[in-house]
Amino acid sequence: MDAIGYWQPCQVTRHSGCICSSSPEGAIGNGNYWTGEAQSDMRIGTIKLDNNLILAPMAGVTDRPFRQLCRRLGAGLAVSEMISSNKTLWGSRKTIRRLDFNGEPGPVAVQIVGSEPAAMARAARMNADNGAQIIDINMGCPAKKVCKADAGSALLRNESLVADIIGAVVAAVDIPVTLKIRTGWDKQSRNGTRIARIAKQEGISALAVHGRTRACGFAGSAEYETIRNIKQSVDLPVIANGDIDTPEKALQVLRSTGADGLMIGRAAQGRPWVFREIAHYIETGEHLAHPTPEQVGELLCEHLQNLYSFYGTKQGVRVARKHIAWYSKRQQNSILFRQKINTTDSADQQLLLIRQFFIQPGGERGVAA
């Protein structure tokens, strides 16, 4: 497929509740695969989102290039990597990059993490002054390093501190503040409903809930009963999160929980088009055709070029490796490809190997699921 023709925009019209293309090849031909939007009336405070599908904040993943890509491919909101409330870290290269929203479509949502109300309020003000339009408070991260500092999901064990932090952050800024939590610290102390009521009382504008406890980590399956109970207990936009990896699962979770939106994290790794697949299925009840290997390869090359530009070539090559692994794992015969590409430190060689594997005619790889 001609790369220029593939990326050419097409006209997309809506009728009878479905997305139709002016191209006779349908939504996957002539460059249209990556177009199309879902619509919703979801709001966070005064901010109206394009739709109710949200990219979850993920450390080391949701940098600016990935957020921009997911927004383009159907996410209604993309939340930044977490920013520490420790102001001594704000001058670090890592934090400066995380605070770079240049060219990013609004609304810009920044997640902050910490355990001290005044410091969290200060971090919220700093990010608002830097261009954030939504502040998200992290009370869901299960990482040991975060929980040892009594931050992230460790805060769920201290409901009075939860109230103090939320109250301080909401009072510190004049933009919407959201909260991300888990269902509780462990299965014996699922207090997500009480945390939700505290959040509502202290002025939170929307609540995202991952359907596992901190003790669960990412093991087992997410449960959605607690999310349903939370939705029924508070008059807040509630966003369901956890194991939402197919269009069918997305619709099932929306129906079973009554949630206002969905937050998608790991399922978007190497598959940022998952948002438009879900949006199309929810709107029409039909599946979009899977992208071809050639289409995935073109998208991956574009993603990598943006990583090289954002991080610089040397670090960009290193950051790119995990994305290459995620994009390629659904392709046939990908193990040898990953072994080979992980030995190169050259951006040009990375792009060449990707084109040979995904795009060059010959060699059947299958389609991306």
VENWO-V568295 format. One record per residue. N is the residue number from 1. PHI is phi in degrees with one decimal (NA if undefined). OMEGA is omega in radians with two decimals (NA if undefined). Layout:
<<N | PHI | OMEGA> <N | PHI | OMEGA>>
This chain:
<<1 | NA | 3.11> <2 | -65.3 | -3.06> <3 | -64.8 | -3.12> <4 | -66.8 | 3.11> <5 | -63.1 | -3.12> <6 | -62.4 | -3.07> <7 | -87.8 | 3.10> <8 | -68.0 | 3.13> <9 | -69.1 | 3.05> <10 | -124.7 | 3.09> <11 | -85.7 | 3.12> <12 | -117.1 | 3.12> <13 | -120.5 | 3.14> <14 | -120.4 | 2.96> <15 | -159.0 | 3.13> <16 | 53.4 | 3.06> <17 | 75.3 | 3.13> <18 | -131.4 | 3.11> <19 | -99.5 | -3.13> <20 | -126.0 | -3.12> <21 | -109.5 | 3.05> <22 | -73.3 | 3.10> <23 | -77.4 | 3.11> <24 | -66.4 | 3.14> <25 | -82.0 | 3.13> <26 | 80.7 | -2.95> <27 | -69.6 | -3.09> <28 | -106.4 | -3.05> <29 | -103.5 | 3.01> <30 | 50.9 | 3.04> <31 | 86.3 | -3.07> <32 | -89.5 | -2.98> <33 | -57.2 | -3.04> <34 | -95.4 | 3.10> <35 | -110.6 | 3.11> <36 | 110.7 | -3.09> <37 | -134.3 | 2.96> <38 | -98.6 | 3.13> <39 | -117.3 | 3.05> <40 | -157.2 | 3.09> <41 | -103.9 | -3.07> <42 | -71.0 | 3.10> <43 | -125.8 | 2.96> <44 | -118.3 | -2.98> <45 | 63.5 | 3.12> <46 | -91.0 | -3.04> <47 | -95.3 | 3.10> <48 | -91.4 | 3.11> <49 | -88.3 | 3.08> <50 | -64.2 | 3.08> <51 | -159.6 | -3.03> <52 | -104.5 | 3.10> <53 | -109.0 | -2.96> <54 | -123.5 | 3.03> <55 | -77.6 | -3.13> <56 | -69.7 | 3.02> <57 | -69.2 | 3.13> <58 | -138.9 | -3.14> <59 | -61.0 | 3.13> <60 | 79.7 | -3.10> <61 | -127.4 | -3.00> <62 | -86.3 | 3.02> <63 | -76.8 | -3.06> <64 | -59.7 | 3.12> <65 | -59.2 | -3.13> <66 | -72.6 | 3.09> <67 | -60.8 | -3.13> <68 | -62.0 | -3.14> <69 | -64.7 | -3.14> <70 | -65.7 | 3.07> <71 | -62.1 | -3.13> <72 | -64.6 | -3.09> <73 | -98.8 | 2.91> <74 | 119.7 | 3.11> <75 | -73.3 | 3.12> <76 | -80.4 | 3.13> <77 | -157.0 | 3.10> <78 | -133.2 | -3.03> <79 | -93.3 | -3.07> <80 | -67.9 | 2.88> <81 | -60.8 | -3.07> <82 | -69.7 | 3.09> <83 | -108.7 | -3.13> <84 | -67.9 | 3.05> <85 | -79.7 | 3.11> <86 | -77.1 | -3.00> <87 | -67.9 | 3.10> <88 | -67.6 | 3.14> <89 | -94.6 | -3.02> <90 | -67.8 | 3.13> <91 | -89.4 | -3.12> <92 | -70.0 | -3.14> <93 | -59.7 | -3.13> <94 | -61.8 | -3.12> <95 | -68.6 | 3.13> <96 | -59.9 | 3.09> <97 | -64.9 | -3.13> <98 | -66.0 | 3.13> <99 | -94.3 | -3.12> <100 | -92.0 | -3.14> <101 | -110.7 | -3.05> <102 | -58.2 | 3.11> <103 | 79.3 | -3.09> <104 | -83.0 | 3.11> <105 | -68.9 | 3.11> <106 | -77.4 | -0.03> <107 | -77.8 | 3.09> <108 | -86.5 | -3.12> <109 | -115.8 | -3.10> <110 | -119.3 | 3.10> <111 | -95.8 | 3.09> <112 | -116.9 | -3.10> <113 | -136.7 | 3.13> <114 | 169.0 | -3.07> <115 | -133.2 | -3.08> <116 | -119.7 | -3.01> <117 | -52.9 | -3.10> <118 | -64.7 | 3.13> <119 | -66.6 | 3.12> <120 | -66.9 | 3.09> <121 | -62.8 | 3.12> <122 | -63.3 | 3.11> <123 | -64.2 | 3.11> <124 | -62.7 | 3.14> <125 | -63.0 | 3.13> <126 | -59.1 | -3.11> <127 | -70.1 | 3.07> <128 | -63.6 | 3.11> <129 | -65.4 | -3.12> <130 | -87.2 | 3.07> <131 | 116.6 | 3.10> <132 | -63.9 | 3.09> <133 | -107.2 | 3.05> <134 | -140.0 | 3.03> <135 | -107.2 | 3.09> <136 | -111.9 | 3.13> <137 | -96.3 | -3.13> <138 | -86.4 | 2.95> <139 | -128.6 | -3.11> <140 | -125.7 | -3.07> <141 | -65.4 | -3.12> <142 | -94.6 | -3.05> <143 | -60.9 | -3.12> <144 | -58.4 | -3.11> <145 | -60.2 | -3.13> <146 | -73.5 | -3.09> <147 | -68.4 | 3.09> <148 | -64.9 | 3.08> <149 | -90.9 | -3.13> <150 | 58.9 | 3.10> <151 | -116.2 | -3.13> <152 | 59.5 | -3.07> <153 | -71.6 | 3.05> <154 | -61.7 | -3.13> <155 | -64.2 | -3.12> <156 | -63.0 | 3.11> <157 | -81.6 | -3.05> <158 | -131.2 | -3.02> <159 | -66.1 | 3.11> <160 | -68.1 | 3.09> <161 | -69.1 | 3.04> <162 | -54.9 | 3.14> <163 | -61.9 | -3.11> <164 | -64.0 | -3.13> <165 | -65.4 | -3.13> <166 | -60.7 | -3.13> <167 | -59.3 | -3.12> <168 | -66.8 | -3.11> <169 | -68.9 | -3.14> <170 | -60.5 | -3.13> <171 | -71.4 | -3.03> <172 | -82.4 | -3.04> <173 | -132.5 | 3.11> <174 | -109.7 | 3.07> <175 | -120.1 | -3.11> <176 | -61.5 | 3.07> <177 | -118.5 | 3.11> <178 | -115.5 | -3.09> <179 | -135.9 | 3.03> <180 | -116.8 | -3.09> <181 | -134.6 | 2.88> <182 | -106.4 | -3.08> <183 | -72.7 | 3.12> <184 | 163.3 | 3.13> <185 | -74.8 | 3.07> <186 | -149.2 | -3.04> <187 | -66.5 | 3.13> <188 | -84.3 | -3.11> <189 | -137.3 | 3.07> <190 | -78.5 | -3.08> <191 | -111.0 | -3.10> <192 | -57.6 | -3.14> <193 | -67.1 | 3.10> <194 | -66.2 | 3.10> <195 | -61.5 | -3.14> <196 | -62.7 | 3.13> <197 | -65.7 | 3.07> <198 | -62.1 | -3.13> <199 | -59.2 | 3.11> <200 | -61.6 | -3.11> <201 | -63.6 | -3.06> <202 | -89.7 | 2.99> <203 | 103.4 | 3.09> <204 | -65.6 | -3.10> <205 | -93.0 | 3.09> <206 | -161.9 | -3.05> <207 | -130.1 | 3.04> <208 | -103.9 | -3.07> <209 | -127.0 | 3.00> <210 | -85.3 | -3.01> <211 | -80.5 | 3.01> <212 | -138.6 | 3.00> <213 | -85.0 | 3.07> <214 | -62.7 | -3.11> <215 | -62.4 | 3.14> <216 | -71.1 | -3.01> <217 | 59.3 | 3.04> <218 | -118.6 | -3.13> <219 | -81.8 | 3.11> <220 | 65.5 | -3.11> <221 | -112.0 | 3.05> <222 | -67.2 | 3.04> <223 | -114.0 | -2.99> <224 | -113.7 | 3.14> <225 | -62.2 | 3.13> <226 | -63.5 | 3.12> <227 | -64.1 | 3.09> <228 | -62.0 | 3.12> <229 | -62.8 | 3.11> <230 | -64.0 | -3.13> <231 | -60.8 | -3.13> <232 | -74.2 | -3.03> <233 | -96.7 | -3.08> <234 | -133.6 | 3.07> <235 | -91.6 | -3.12> <236 | -140.6 | 2.90> <237 | -63.8 | 3.14> <238 | -113.7 | -3.08> <239 | -115.6 | -3.11> <240 | -85.6 | -3.08> <241 | -142.2 | 3.06> <242 | 118.8 | 3.04> <243 | 62.5 | 3.09> <244 | -90.6 | -2.97> <245 | -126.8 | 3.07> <246 | -140.1 | 3.06> <247 | -58.7 | 3.14> <248 | -63.5 | 3.14> <249 | -65.8 | 3.13> <250 | -59.8 | -3.13> <251 | -66.0 | 3.11> <252 | -61.1 | -3.12> <253 | -67.2 | 3.09> <254 | -58.8 | -3.10> <255 | -71.6 | -3.04> <256 | -76.9 | -3.10> <257 | -99.2 | -2.99> <258 | 73.5 | -3.09> <259 | -62.5 | 3.13> <260 | -82.7 | -3.10> <261 | -155.2 | 3.13> <262 | -125.6 | 3.06> <263 | -114.4 | -3.03> <264 | -121.3 | -3.12> <265 | -117.9 | -3.01> <266 | -60.8 | -3.14> <267 | -66.4 | 3.13> <268 | -88.0 | -3.14> <269 | -71.8 | -3.07> <270 | 74.4 | -3.11> <271 | -149.0 | -3.08> <272 | -65.7 | 3.09> <273 | -77.1 | -3.13> <274 | -58.9 | -3.12> <275 | -65.6 | -3.13> <276 | -71.7 | 3.06> <277 | -63.7 | 3.14> <278 | -66.1 | -3.12> <279 | -59.0 | -3.12> <280 | -65.5 | -3.13> <281 | -66.5 | 3.13> <282 | -63.3 | -3.09> <283 | -76.9 | -2.98> <284 | -116.5 | -3.02> <285 | 75.8 | -3.11> <286 | -120.3 | 3.11> <287 | -92.2 | 2.92> <288 | -75.0 | 3.04> <289 | -63.6 | 3.09> <290 | -66.0 | 3.06> <291 | -65.1 | 3.08> <292 | -76.4 | 3.05> <293 | -55.4 | 3.13> <294 | -62.1 | 3.14> <295 | -66.8 | 3.09> <296 | -63.1 | -3.14> <297 | -61.6 | 3.10> <298 | -61.9 | -3.14> <299 | -65.4 | 3.13> <300 | -62.4 | 3.11> <301 | -60.8 | 3.10> <302 | -62.8 | 3.13> <303 | -59.0 | -3.11> <304 | -65.8 | 3.12> <305 | -62.2 | 3.07> <306 | -69.3 | 3.07> <307 | -65.8 | 3.11> <308 | -60.5 | -3.14> <309 | -68.1 | -3.06> <310 | -75.5 | -3.05> <311 | -97.4 | -2.90> <312 | 89.7 | -2.98> <313 | -61.1 | -3.04> <314 | -62.6 | 3.13> <315 | -71.4 | 3.13> <316 | -60.3 | 3.09> <317 | -61.8 | -3.13> <318 | -68.2 | 3.12> <319 | -61.4 | -3.07> <320 | -64.0 | -3.00> <321 | -58.1 | -3.12> <322 | -67.7 | 3.12> <323 | -67.2 | 3.09> <324 | -59.0 | 3.12> <325 | -62.0 | -3.12> <326 | -67.4 | -3.13> <327 | -64.2 | -2.99> <328 | -89.3 | -2.99> <329 | -65.6 | 3.13> <330 | -89.2 | -3.14> <331 | -91.1 | 3.07> <332 | -69.7 | 3.04> <333 | 58.6 | -3.03> <334 | -95.5 | -3.06> <335 | -63.6 | -3.14> <336 | -64.0 | 3.09> <337 | -58.7 | -3.12> <338 | -66.4 | 3.11> <339 | -60.4 | -3.11> <340 | -72.6 | -3.03> <341 | -71.5 | 3.13> <342 | -74.6 | 3.12> <343 | -92.9 | -3.10> <344 | -97.2 | 3.05> <345 | -110.3 | -3.08> <346 | -107.0 | 3.08> <347 | -64.0 | 3.14> <348 | -60.9 | -3.14> <349 | -69.5 | 3.06> <350 | -56.9 | -3.10> <351 | -65.2 | 3.12> <352 | -63.3 | -3.13> <353 | -64.8 | 3.10> <354 | -63.9 | 3.14> <355 | -63.8 | 3.11> <356 | -64.8 | -3.07> <357 | -78.5 | -3.03> <358 | -90.6 | -2.83> <359 | -110.8 | -3.04> <360 | -60.8 | 3.14> <361 | -57.6 | -3.14> <362 | 96.9 | 3.13> <363 | 82.8 | -3.08> <364 | -80.5 | -3.13> <365 | -118.3 | -3.07> <366 | 88.6 | -3.13> <367 | -117.5 | -3.12> <368 | -82.6 | -3.14> <369 | -82.8 | NA>>
